[in-house]
Amino acid sequence: MTETEGVGRKPARVVVADDQTVVREGIVMLLGLLPGIEVVGAAGDGAEAVALVAELAPDVVLMDLRMPRCDGVEATRRIRAEHPGTQVVVLTTYADDESLFPALRAGARGYLTKDAGGDEIVRAVESVLSGDAGLSPSVQRRLLERLSAPEREPAPPAEAPDGLTTRETEVLLLIAEGLSNHEIARKLHVSTATVKTHINNLFAKAGLKDRAQAVRYAYGKGLVRPPAD
């Protein structure tokens, strides 16, 4: 928004929610330099963000996702349910499916990653206040890829061994196919950190020490069939 466009228009009242003090203060400082935005509060977690919205009735909350006490998704859900006049724009490091789609389902109208520039933040805030979506180009591409992608193969049976979840079993099968963590992350559209968490969980449940044992386990439990001669 240019200075001419901003004449006669009230600045958007914004609350920033991020649990990292340095990051939060940096975002507040950046927003203070941007036209058309007035920072009215800053929160260190989702619960504090919900309380500030109730107190200050801002136009927009710039919401981090991974925070203690109450994460960004739950905070977004509560804000949209209890204070529908306040819009939420996610501002996070993560753009994987397990972060993106829960946030959008919770009611976020915008989604930016933290490498967004000031102009992009302003456009997102303006968009959500106008009733549009404020999505970064990378997030828009991710949504289009998801919508245009063919249906995934059927999930593994619900009765997985040793209490493995469906996703843990899916990761196990991909390990058995010889995929690396990075390749599994790309195939499942999640972060490598998420893949590592699933691997740690399934190794603990199944008593496995390494990937070789995981492959033997998958064959031994009948989750993978040996190739035909």
C-alpha positions in Angstrom: 0.0 0.0 0.0 1.4 3.4 -0.9 1.2 6.5 1.2 -1.4 8.0 -1.1 -3.6 4.9 -0.9 -3.3 5.0 2.9 -4.6 8.6 3.2 -8.0 8.6 5.1 -7.8 5.0 6.0 -7.3 3.8 9.5 -4.2 1.6 10.0 -4.9 -2.1 10.6 -4.6 -2.9 14.4 -2.3 -5.9 14.7 -1.3 -8.3 17.5 1.9 -10.3 17.1 2.1 -13.8 18.7 5.4 -15.6 18.8 7.1 -17.5 21.6 10.7 -16.4 20.7 11.4 -13.0 22.2 14.0 -12.0 19.7 11.8 -13.0 16.8 8.7 -11.4 18.3 10.5 -8.1 19.0 11.9 -8.1 15.5 8.5 -8.6 13.9 7.1 -5.8 16.0 9.9 -3.5 15.0 9.4 -4.3 11.3 5.7 -3.8 11.5 6.3 -0.4 13.1 8.0 0.7 9.9 5.3 -0.5 7.5 2.5 1.8 6.3 -1.0 1.0 7.3 -0.2 -1.2 10.3 -0.3 -0.3 14.0 1.0 -2.9 16.5 -1.3 -2.8 19.5 0.0 -5.9 21.4 2.5 -8.8 21.5 1.9 -12.3 22.9 4.4 -15.0 23.9 2.1 -17.9 23.3 -1.4 -18.8 22.0 -3.2 -18.4 25.3 -1.8 -14.9 25.7 -2.8 -14.1 22.1 -6.4 -15.1 22.8 -6.5 -13.0 25.9 -5.1 -10.0 24.1 -7.7 -10.3 21.3 -10.4 -10.3 23.9 -8.9 -7.2 25.5 -7.8 -5.2 22.5 -10.1 -6.4 19.6 -7.4 -6.1 17.0 -8.2 -6.4 13.3 -5.5 -9.0 12.6 -3.3 -11.4 14.6 0.0 -12.4 13.1 0.3 -15.9 14.5 3.2 -18.3 15.0 2.2 -22.0 15.1 4.5 -23.8 17.4 4.2 -22.2 20.8 3.9 -23.5 24.4 0.7 -23.8 26.5 -1.6 -23.1 23.5 -0.2 -23.6 20.0 -1.1 -21.3 17.0 -3.7 -23.7 15.6 -5.7 -23.9 18.8 -5.3 -20.2 19.4 -6.6 -19.5 15.9 -9.6 -21.8 16.4 -10.5 -20.0 19.6 -10.0 -16.5 18.2 -12.2 -17.2 15.2 -14.9 -18.8 17.3 -15.0 -16.2 20.1 -13.9 -13.1 18.2 -15.0 -13.4 14.5 -14.1 -9.8 13.9 -10.4 -10.6 14.2 -8.7 -12.2 11.3 -5.6 -14.5 11.6 -2.6 -14.5 9.4 -0.1 -17.3 10.2 3.5 -16.2 10.2 5.7 -19.3 10.7 8.8 -21.1 9.7 6.9 -24.1 8.5 5.0 -24.6 5.3 4.5 -28.4 5.4 1.1 -30.0 5.1 0.9 -30.9 8.8 1.3 -27.2 9.6 -0.6 -25.5 6.7 -3.8 -27.4 6.5 -4.7 -27.6 10.2 -4.1 -23.8 10.5 -6.4 -23.1 7.5 -9.1 -25.5 8.8 -8.9 -23.6 12.2 -9.9 -20.4 10.4 -6.6 -18.7 9.4 -7.2 -16.5 6.3 -3.6 -15.9 5.6 -0.4 -18.0 5.7 3.1 -16.6 5.3 6.5 -18.0 6.1 9.0 -15.9 8.1 11.1 -15.1 5.0 8.3 -12.9 3.9 9.2 -9.3 3.3 7.4 -6.2 4.7 5.4 -5.6 1.5 4.2 -9.2 1.5 3.0 -8.9 5.1 1.1 -5.7 4.3 -0.5 -7.3 1.3 -1.6 -10.3 3.4 -3.1 -8.0 6.1 -4.9 -6.0 3.5 -6.2 -9.1 1.7 -7.7 -10.7 4.8 -9.3 -7.5 5.9 -10.9 -7.3 2.4 -12.3 -10.8 2.7 -9.7 -12.4 0.5 -7.0 -14.9 1.4 -3.5 -13.7 2.2 -1.3 -16.5 1.1 2.4 -16.4 0.1 3.2 -17.6 -3.4 4.9 -20.8 -2.1 1.8 -21.6 0.0 -0.5 -21.0 -3.0 1.7 -23.4 -5.1 1.4 -26.0 -2.3 -2.3 -25.8 -2.2 -2.5 -26.1 -6.0 -0.2 -29.1 -5.9 -2.3 -30.7 -3.2 -5.5 -30.1 -5.1 -4.1 -31.4 -8.4 -2.3 -34.4 -7.0 -3.8 -37.8 -7.6 -5.4 -39.6 -4.7 -3.0 -41.3 -2.4 -2.8 -45.0 -2.2 -5.0 -46.5 0.4 -3.6 -46.2 3.9 -2.2 -49.2 5.6 -4.6 -51.3 7.7 -5.8 -49.7 10.9 -4.6 -52.8 12.9 -0.9 -52.0 12.7 1.5 -54.0 14.9 2.8 -52.8 18.2 0.4 -49.8 18.3 1.9 -48.0 15.3 -0.2 -45.2 14.0 -1.3 -45.1 10.4 1.3 -42.4 9.6 4.1 -44.3 11.5 3.2 -47.5 9.5 3.3 -45.4 6.3 6.8 -44.1 7.2 7.9 -47.7 8.0 6.8 -48.9 4.5 8.7 -46.1 2.8 11.8 -47.0 4.9 11.4 -50.5 3.6 11.3 -49.2 0.1 14.8 -47.7 0.7 13.7 -44.0 0.9 15.8 -41.5 2.8 14.3 -39.2 5.4 14.3 -36.3 2.9 12.6 -38.5 0.2 10.0 -39.6 2.7 9.3 -36.0 3.7 8.9 -35.0 0.0 6.6 -37.9 -0.7 4.4 -37.3 2.4 4.6 -33.5 2.0 5.9 -33.0 5.6 9.1 -31.7 7.0 12.2 -33.9 7.6 11.8 -33.1 11.3 8.3 -34.6 11.3 9.7 -37.7 9.6 12.4 -38.0 12.2 9.7 -37.8 15.0 7.7 -40.6 13.3 10.8 -42.7 13.0 11.8 -42.2 16.6 8.2 -43.1 17.7 8.0 -46.3 15.6 11.5 -47.4 16.5 10.5 -47.1 20.2 7.2 -48.9 19.9 8.7 -51.8 17.8 12.0 -52.0 19.7 14.1 -51.2 16.7 17.6 -49.8 16.7 18.2 -48.9 13.0 16.8 -48.9 9.5 18.0 -52.4 8.7 16.0 -53.7 11.6 13.0 -51.7 10.5 13.1 -53.3 7.1 13.3 -56.8 8.6 10.5 -55.9 10.9 8.3 -54.7 8.0 8.8 -58.0 6.2 8.4 -60.1 9.3 5.1 -58.5 10.2 3.8 -59.0 6.7 3.5 -55.3 5.9 5.8 -55.7 2.9 5.9 -58.8 0.6 9.2 -60.0 -0.8 9.4 -59.4 -4.6 8.4 -62.3 -6.8 11.2 -64.4 -8.4 
